[in-house]
Amino acid sequence: MKIPERVIQIGLASLILLSLYFTYVIWLSPANKGTASLSSAANPVVATPTNYRTARETFLPLRVVWFQGKEIKESTSENLITNIQKELSKASIGKVEKKGSEDEKEFASYSQIKEGIEMGYASNFLLSKYDETYKMSMDLDAVNDGNVYFNHLQIDYEKKKIRFLNYSTFSVYEATIDINETAIKEFLTQKNTSLLSMKSAEDSILSHQYSTRDRIKLKKYSYILAQQPVSLFRNAFFQNPENVRENNSVYSFYSEREVLSVSSDDQLIDFKGESPGEEKRMDIFSGSFSYIQKLSNTIGNLRYFDYDSGTVNYRTFVEGFPVFSDGKQGKVSINIQRTTNSQNGKQSAYSVQIATSRNTIQVPIPSDEEVELVSTNEVIQQLLDKGALVNKINNVMIGYTWEVIKDTKSVVDLKPEWYVQYENTWYSARDLLQKLPELEAK
């Protein structure tokens, strides 16, 4: 039976019309106009990175101290700390219990050891998050109120104890531990391991931090600067990045209650949005890390740096030291706050605000130039001579200062210098020396 020619013509015409319709839906539909600019050559759509950052590398302690009787040595080597942390994860740990009564003198009796190691953070970290991240399998039933923070962890070889110390509250949490001390010593004595000789607590001005015995020489670095596409941050920050629309009047993108804006002058990223509510209260470290991990290693070696008033700061690290800048370069700040439903008063979500920069360091340029830094005690004494109060100095550490080169916008210098956390604010020691008269006059 032959098909009439008229029917064939109608069928072909229908197929052509259907093809044109699908072409319109895919390429010309208003639903796709909002993300058109994200596909431009200047701002291409990038696939969500598959090499997500892990919590293990992001929440690693920042330094390790090795006690051998009267000899004390310290290192910020990320590789060394990673290897020691792996041994800690293999250790057998007993029930963690609170010790002491948050008294400074009693705290000192726990904090000083003769043989063992200590690892420290620049700020408080949640004990339950540390246990979860490194699969420590600790028994936290006696202290698991979800609000236990520490800033130093200590392995006392003589007493076979692990302690979690909080120098800001003089709190001590302790448990028995069975760990491979030989393996840790092998890591500490490897030829390529860089260890600095430190003074004892009695010879250090700060009771909670050991001073370097000598002056320190560190390399100065130059890095090629890269500008990351906005779509990288879109994919990492928005709950549903495929639904993002562009506000054509300004350089900003939105989806429901989420907004991301970019400053055309300094390329700063500002994001405001919500994270879905949960039945169980979300800790700020887990909540903030859910955004950090999706940035992968594209914007540098991001690690947890400090936490204050609902804001977690992650910084780029170079050779084991954090990068500081005048703006948001080398830093991602994430503030998370619980919100409530005004109608029923129950939690509905978490408000989220993120600040960072598109400008990142990528490729190091070799340099033999070195910078000599004074010892820890020397820099603290300089501050005290200018009127600083020792009880306001929370932390002292070496950092790399992000310096813009005037003649070029494609390269930045990273210069090592001392940084001081004074009353919860970080300053370079150089800047703090100039600001102290004004700060202490208030």
C-alpha positions as CSV (number, residue, x, y, z in Angstrom):
1,M,0.0,0.0,0.0
2,K,1.5,3.4,-1.1
3,I,1.5,6.3,1.3
4,P,-0.1,9.3,-0.4
5,E,2.4,12.1,-1.4
6,R,0.3,14.6,0.4
7,V,0.7,12.8,3.7
8,I,4.5,12.6,3.2
9,Q,4.7,16.3,2.6
10,I,2.6,17.1,5.8
11,G,4.9,14.7,7.8
12,L,8.1,16.4,6.6
13,A,6.7,19.8,7.3
14,S,5.8,18.7,10.9
15,L,9.3,17.4,11.5
16,I,10.8,20.7,10.3
17,L,8.6,22.7,12.6
18,L,9.3,20.4,15.6
19,S,13.1,20.8,14.9
20,L,12.7,24.6,14.9
21,Y,10.8,24.5,18.1
22,F,13.5,22.5,19.9
23,T,16.1,24.8,18.6
24,Y,14.2,27.7,20.1
25,V,13.9,26.0,23.5
26,I,17.5,25.1,23.7
27,W,19.2,28.3,22.4
28,L,16.7,31.1,22.5
29,S,14.4,30.4,25.4
30,P,14.2,33.2,28.1
31,A,15.3,30.6,30.7
32,N,18.7,30.5,29.1
33,K,19.2,34.2,28.6
34,G,20.1,34.8,32.3
35,T,23.3,32.7,32.0
36,A,24.4,33.8,28.5
37,S,27.2,36.1,29.8
38,L,28.6,33.2,31.8
39,S,29.4,31.5,28.5
40,S,31.3,34.4,27.1
41,A,35.0,34.2,26.3
42,A,35.8,36.5,29.2
43,N,33.8,34.5,31.7
44,P,33.4,30.9,30.4
45,V,31.3,28.3,32.2
46,V,33.6,25.9,33.9
47,A,32.5,22.5,35.0
48,T,32.3,21.9,38.7
49,P,35.7,20.6,39.8
50,T,35.8,16.9,40.5
51,N,39.0,17.1,42.6
52,Y,37.3,18.5,45.7
53,R,39.4,19.6,48.6
54,T,39.3,17.1,51.5
55,A,38.6,18.0,55.1
56,R,41.8,16.2,56.1
57,E,44.0,18.7,54.2
58,T,41.9,21.7,55.0
59,F,41.6,21.3,58.8
60,L,45.2,20.2,59.4
61,P,46.9,21.8,62.5
62,L,49.3,24.6,61.6
63,R,52.4,23.6,63.5
64,V,54.0,20.8,65.5
65,V,56.4,21.1,68.5
66,W,58.7,18.3,69.5
67,F,59.8,18.0,73.1
68,Q,63.0,16.0,74.0
69,G,63.8,16.9,77.6
70,K,65.3,20.4,77.5
71,E,65.4,20.5,73.7
72,I,62.4,21.9,71.9
73,K,61.9,22.1,68.1
74,E,59.1,23.3,65.9
75,S,58.0,22.9,62.3
76,T,55.2,24.2,60.1
77,S,55.8,21.6,57.4
78,E,52.5,20.4,56.0
79,N,53.9,17.1,54.9
80,L,55.4,16.4,58.3
81,I,52.1,17.3,60.1
82,T,50.1,15.2,57.7
83,N,52.3,12.1,58.4
84,I,52.1,12.7,62.2
85,Q,48.3,13.1,61.9
86,K,48.0,9.8,60.1
87,E,49.8,8.1,63.0
88,L,47.4,9.8,65.4
89,S,44.4,8.4,63.4
90,K,45.9,4.9,63.9
91,A,46.4,5.3,67.7
92,S,44.2,3.6,70.3
93,I,42.6,6.3,72.4
94,G,40.6,5.9,75.6
95,K,37.6,7.8,76.9
96,V,38.0,11.6,76.7
97,E,37.3,13.4,80.0
98,K,37.5,16.9,81.2
99,K,40.3,17.7,83.7
100,G,40.9,20.6,86.0
101,S,38.6,23.4,86.9
102,E,39.6,26.0,84.3
103,D,42.1,27.5,86.7
104,E,45.2,29.0,85.1
105,K,47.7,27.5,87.6
106,E,46.1,24.1,87.4
107,F,46.1,24.4,83.6
108,A,49.9,25.0,83.6
109,S,50.5,21.7,85.3
110,Y,48.8,19.9,82.4
111,S,50.2,22.0,79.5
112,Q,53.9,21.4,80.2
113,I,55.5,18.1,79.1
114,K,59.1,16.8,78.9
115,E,58.8,14.1,76.2
116,G,56.2,14.2,73.4
117,I,54.7,16.4,70.7
118,E,52.2,19.2,70.5
119,M,50.2,20.4,67.5
120,G,48.5,23.7,67.4
121,Y,45.9,25.8,65.5
122,A,45.8,29.6,65.2
123,S,42.3,29.6,66.7
124,N,39.8,27.3,68.4
125,F,38.6,24.2,66.6
126,L,35.7,21.9,67.4
127,L,36.7,18.7,69.1
128,S,33.9,16.6,67.5
129,K,34.8,18.0,64.1
130,Y,38.5,17.0,64.6
131,D,37.4,13.5,65.6
132,E,35.1,13.2,62.6
133,T,37.6,14.6,60.1
134,Y,40.5,12.3,61.1
135,K,38.4,9.3,62.0
136,M,40.0,9.2,65.5
137,S,37.3,6.9,66.9
138,M,37.5,8.7,70.2
139,D,34.9,8.1,73.0
140,L,33.5,11.6,73.5
141,D,30.4,10.6,75.5
142,A,31.7,12.3,78.6
143,V,32.2,15.6,76.9
144,N,30.0,15.4,73.8
145,D,27.9,18.5,74.3
146,G,28.7,19.7,70.8
147,N,30.4,22.8,72.1
148,V,33.9,21.6,73.1
149,Y,36.7,23.6,71.5
150,F,40.5,23.3,71.7
151,N,43.5,25.0,70.1
152,H,46.4,22.6,71.0
153,L,46.6,18.9,71.1
154,Q,49.4,17.2,73.0
155,I,50.8,13.7,73.2
156,D,52.6,13.1,76.5
157,Y,54.9,10.1,76.0
158,E,55.8,9.7,79.7
159,K,52.2,9.5,80.9
160,K,50.7,7.9,77.8
161,K,48.1,10.7,77.5
162,I,46.6,12.8,74.8
163,R,45.3,16.2,75.8
164,F,43.2,18.8,74.1
165,L,44.0,22.2,75.5
166,N,42.2,25.5,75.2
167,Y,44.5,28.4,76.2
168,S,41.6,30.9,76.0
169,T,39.5,29.1,78.6
170,F,42.2,27.1,80.4
171,S,40.2,23.9,79.7
172,V,41.8,20.5,79.5
173,Y,40.4,17.3,78.0
174,E,42.4,14.1,78.4
175,A,42.5,10.4,77.5
176,T,44.9,7.6,77.5
177,I,46.7,6.9,74.2
178,D,48.7,4.0,72.7
179,I,50.6,5.4,69.7
180,N,53.6,4.5,67.5
181,E,56.2,6.9,68.9
182,T,59.0,5.3,66.8
183,A,57.2,6.2,63.6
184,I,56.6,9.8,64.7
185,K,60.3,10.1,65.6
186,E,61.3,8.9,62.1
187,F,59.1,11.6,60.5
188,L,60.7,14.2,62.7
189,T,64.3,13.2,62.0
190,Q,64.0,12.8,58.2
191,K,66.8,14.7,56.3
192,N,64.5,17.0,54.5
193,T,62.5,18.0,57.6
194,S,63.1,21.6,58.6
195,L,63.0,22.1,62.4
196,L,63.5,25.4,64.3
197,S,65.1,25.4,67.8
198,M,62.8,26.9,70.4
199,K,63.2,28.3,73.9
200,S,61.4,26.8,76.8
201,A,58.1,28.2,78.2
202,E,60.1,29.8,81.0
203,D,62.3,31.6,78.6
204,S,59.5,32.7,76.2
205,I,57.6,35.9,76.8
206,L,54.3,34.4,75.9
207,S,53.4,31.5,78.2
208,H,51.3,29.8,75.5
209,Q,53.8,30.0,72.7
210,Y,57.5,29.1,72.4
211,S,60.0,31.6,71.1
212,T,62.5,30.8,68.4
213,R,66.0,30.7,69.7
214,D,67.6,32.5,66.8
215,R,66.7,34.8,63.9
216,I,65.1,33.1,60.9
217,K,65.9,33.4,57.2
218,L,63.1,32.7,54.8
219,K,62.8,33.0,51.0
220,K,60.9,35.8,49.3
221,Y,58.6,34.6,46.6
222,S,57.0,36.1,43.4
223,Y,53.9,34.5,41.9
224,I,52.1,34.9,38.6
225,L,48.7,36.3,39.3
226,A,45.6,34.6,37.8
227,Q,42.0,35.8,37.7
228,Q,39.5,33.1,38.2
229,P,36.2,33.0,36.2
230,V,33.1,34.0,38.1
231,S,31.5,30.7,37.2
232,L,33.9,28.9,39.5
233,F,32.4,30.7,42.5
234,R,28.9,30.4,41.0
235,N,29.3,26.6,40.9
236,A,30.7,26.5,44.4
237,F,28.4,28.9,46.2
238,F,24.9,28.6,44.7
239,Q,22.7,25.7,45.8
240,N,21.4,25.3,42.2
241,P,24.0,27.0,39.9
242,E,22.1,25.9,36.8
243,N,19.3,28.2,37.7
244,V,21.4,31.3,38.2
245,R,20.4,34.5,36.4
246,E,22.4,37.7,35.6
247,N,21.4,41.2,36.7
248,N,22.3,43.1,33.5
249,S,22.5,46.5,35.3
250,V,25.3,45.4,37.5
251,Y,27.9,42.7,37.6
252,S,25.8,40.3,39.8
253,F,24.1,37.0,39.6
254,Y,21.1,35.6,41.6
255,S,18.9,32.6,42.2
256,E,15.9,32.9,44.5
257,R,17.4,34.2,47.8
258,E,21.1,33.9,46.7
259,V,23.1,36.8,45.2
260,L,26.7,36.9,44.1
261,S,28.2,40.3,43.1
262,V,31.7,41.1,41.7
263,S,33.4,44.4,42.2
264,S,34.8,45.6,38.8
265,D,37.5,47.7,40.5
266,D,39.2,45.2,42.8
267,Q,37.5,41.9,41.7
268,L,36.2,41.1,45.1
269,I,33.5,38.4,45.4
270,D,30.6,39.0,47.7
271,F,28.0,36.2,48.1
272,K,24.8,36.2,50.3
273,G,22.4,33.3,50.5
274,E,20.9,30.6,52.6
275,S,21.9,27.0,53.4
276,P,18.9,24.7,54.0
277,G,17.8,24.1,57.6
278,E,18.6,20.8,59.2
279,E,17.0,18.9,62.1
280,K,20.4,18.6,63.8
281,R,22.2,21.9,64.4
282,M,25.0,22.3,61.8
283,D,28.5,23.2,63.1
284,I,30.0,26.2,61.4
285,F,33.1,24.2,60.3
286,S,31.1,21.6,58.4
287,G,28.8,24.3,57.0
288,S,31.6,26.5,55.7
289,F,33.7,23.6,54.4
290,S,30.8,22.6,52.1
291,Y,31.6,25.8,50.1
292,I,35.4,25.5,50.4
293,Q,35.6,21.9,49.1
294,K,33.9,22.8,45.8
295,L,36.6,25.4,45.1
296,S,39.1,22.5,44.9
297,N,42.8,23.6,44.7
298,T,42.0,26.2,41.9
299,I,42.5,29.2,44.1
300,G,45.5,27.9,46.0
301,N,46.2,25.7,49.0
302,L,43.3,26.8,51.2
303,R,43.4,25.8,54.9
304,Y,41.4,26.6,58.0
305,F,43.0,29.6,59.7
306,D,40.8,31.1,62.4
307,Y,37.3,31.4,63.7
308,D,35.5,34.3,65.5
309,S,31.8,35.3,66.0
310,G,30.3,33.0,63.4
311,T,33.0,33.7,60.8
312,V,35.5,31.0,59.6
313,N,38.5,32.3,57.7
314,Y,40.4,30.1,55.3
315,R,43.7,31.3,54.0
316,T,46.1,30.3,51.2
317,F,49.2,28.7,52.6
318,V,52.7,28.9,51.0
319,E,55.5,26.7,52.4
320,G,53.5,26.1,55.6
321,F,52.8,29.8,56.2
322,P,49.5,31.8,55.7
323,V,49.2,34.6,53.2
324,F,48.0,38.0,54.4
325,S,46.8,40.9,52.2
326,D,45.2,44.3,52.5
327,G,42.0,43.0,50.8
328,K,40.5,39.5,50.4
329,Q,43.3,38.1,48.2
330,G,44.4,34.7,49.5
331,K,41.5,34.5,51.9
332,V,37.9,33.1,52.0
333,S,35.7,34.4,54.9
334,I,32.4,32.6,55.5
335,N,29.9,33.8,58.0
336,I,27.0,31.5,58.9
337,Q,24.2,32.4,61.2
338,R,21.0,30.5,62.2
339,T,17.8,32.2,61.0
340,T,14.2,31.6,62.2
341,N,10.8,31.6,60.5
342,S,9.0,34.7,61.6
343,Q,5.6,33.0,61.4
344,N,6.3,30.0,63.7
345,G,9.6,31.0,65.3
346,K,11.3,27.7,64.3
347,Q,14.6,27.4,62.5
348,S,14.2,27.5,58.7
349,A,17.7,27.9,57.4
350,Y,21.2,29.3,57.9
351,S,22.1,32.7,56.4
352,V,25.4,32.6,54.6
353,Q,27.8,35.4,53.6
354,I,31.1,34.8,51.8
355,A,33.8,37.3,50.9
356,T,36.8,36.4,48.7
357,S,38.7,37.6,45.6
358,R,39.0,36.4,42.0
359,N,42.7,37.2,42.1
360,T,44.8,34.2,43.1
361,I,48.4,33.2,43.0
362,Q,49.2,30.4,40.6
363,V,52.8,29.8,39.4
364,P,55.9,30.6,41.6
365,I,58.8,32.5,40.0
366,P,62.1,31.2,41.4
367,S,64.1,33.7,43.5
368,D,67.2,33.4,45.7
369,E,66.3,36.5,47.7
370,E,66.0,35.9,51.5
371,V,64.5,37.9,54.4
372,E,65.9,37.7,57.9
373,L,63.3,37.9,60.7
374,V,64.1,38.6,64.4
375,S,63.2,35.9,67.0
376,T,59.7,35.7,68.5
377,N,60.8,37.2,71.8
378,E,62.5,40.1,70.0
379,V,59.3,41.1,68.0
380,I,57.2,40.7,71.1
381,Q,59.6,42.9,73.2
382,Q,59.5,45.6,70.4
383,L,55.7,45.6,70.8
384,L,55.8,45.8,74.6
385,D,58.3,48.7,74.4
386,K,55.7,50.6,72.3
387,G,52.9,50.0,74.9
388,A,51.4,46.7,73.9
389,L,49.9,44.6,76.8
390,V,51.1,41.0,76.9
391,N,47.7,39.7,77.9
392,K,46.2,41.1,74.6
393,I,48.7,39.2,72.4
394,N,46.8,36.1,71.4
395,N,49.1,34.8,68.8
396,V,52.4,35.4,67.0
397,M,53.3,33.7,63.7
398,I,55.1,34.1,60.5
399,G,53.1,35.0,57.4
400,Y,53.6,36.0,53.8
401,T,52.5,39.5,52.9
402,W,50.8,39.9,49.5
403,E,52.6,42.9,47.9
404,V,51.4,44.4,44.6
405,I,54.2,45.3,42.1
406,K,53.5,48.7,40.7
407,D,55.0,48.1,37.3
408,T,52.9,45.0,36.6
409,K,49.5,43.7,37.4
410,S,50.4,40.1,36.5
411,V,52.9,39.4,39.3
412,V,52.8,39.7,43.1
413,D,55.5,39.5,45.7
414,L,55.1,37.4,48.8
415,K,57.3,38.7,51.6
416,P,57.7,36.9,54.9
417,E,57.2,38.9,58.1
418,W,55.8,38.5,61.7
419,Y,52.1,38.7,62.2
420,V,50.4,39.3,65.6
421,Q,46.9,38.6,66.7
422,Y,46.2,41.5,69.1
423,E,42.8,41.5,70.7
424,N,41.4,39.1,68.1
425,T,42.6,41.2,65.1
426,W,45.6,40.2,62.9
427,Y,48.2,42.8,62.1
428,S,51.7,42.6,60.7
429,A,54.1,43.5,63.5
430,R,55.2,46.4,61.4
431,D,51.7,47.9,61.2
432,L,50.9,47.1,64.8
433,L,53.9,49.0,66.0
434,Q,52.6,52.1,64.3
435,K,49.0,51.6,65.5
436,L,49.7,50.8,69.1
437,P,49.5,54.4,70.4
438,E,46.1,54.8,68.9
439,L,44.8,51.4,70.0
440,E,46.0,51.8,73.6
441,A,44.7,55.4,73.8
442,K,41.1,54.2,73.5
